[in-house]
Amino acid sequence: MGTSCAPAFTNLYLAILESKFNLPLGYSRYIDDIFLVSETRDWEKLRITDRLDPSLKVNWITSPSEIDYLDTVVYPVYTRTLVYRLYTKTRVKSTQTFQYLLWRSAHPPQYKLPGKLKSFAIG
């Protein structure tokens, strides 16, 4: 997002578009990142954004095993009855340097310690 008003504009624009449609139960969105859970593999039926506004460019990423969403990895755990629950784990981006992570932040300690050690060594 290029300007400071872009997230607010995107959120408002997509909220107006979404209000015109019956969205599936497994649909959620954070600004311009959409997460959709579906039992069907008929992806053409799921192309919600094409119905919202055909000029929107959408990158569809699908996987039956796990998918990156924001700073998490979402993955299903199947039971004996082939029903599944979705679980999440923290995803560390390859560009993450941990230099500016405050010790009093809510992040897990294993992610804070490397940053502290690196900042002490550099500073």
C-alpha positions, 0 to 999 in steps of 0.5 A: 500500500503506497500512501497512508490513506490506502489501508483505510480507503481499501477497507472502506471500498471492500466493505461497501462491495461486500455488503452487496453480496451473500458471502460464504461462512468461511470468508474473512478479510483484514484490509486487503487480505482475504481468507476463505475456507471452503469444502468445495474444490470448484474454485470458479464458484469461489471467485467472490472478488470477481463478482465484487469488482472485476477490476480487482487483481487477486492472487489466489493461493490454495492448499489442502495442507497449510497456508500463510495468512498475515503473520500466521500459518493456518493448517487443518488437523483431521480427526477420525471422522474426517472432520477437521479443525483449523489451527494456527502457528506463528510464521516468521517472514524471511525478511524478519531481523528482530532488531526492533522487537521490544522485550515487553511486547506480547511476542513469544520469548523465543522470538525476542531473545535473538533480537536482543542479542543482536542489538547488544552485539551491534549497539 
